[in-house]
Amino acid sequence: DIGPSEMSGLAKAIASSPTLTRLSLAKNTIGDSGAREVAAVLGRSQLQTLSLFNTGLREEAAKDFIDAIKNAPHLKKLNLQYNALRAESKKELDLANATRESPIFLVT
């Protein structure tokens, strides 16, 4: 039952935790605003695996993940499946992933 209002505090914890490497927010209605909070701290986190499966993410937040993918050195797996992403956004996410030194396992 995590929603957008809890995401600011959770994002701070994600950024500051030296041991949090896996996080699933699957099936929580965090929406674009919550997803954007996570994307903003992804590069400062130790997260290796992140699941935002069916979280209400749409085009607005997808753009933030395009940049986040490029700047998250520890990330190895990102699941954005079952969200309202258009084909263009999925393509841009794939292109951002391809620019990484070590591409991640990306599910859109």
Disulfide bonds with the S-S distance in Angstrom:
none
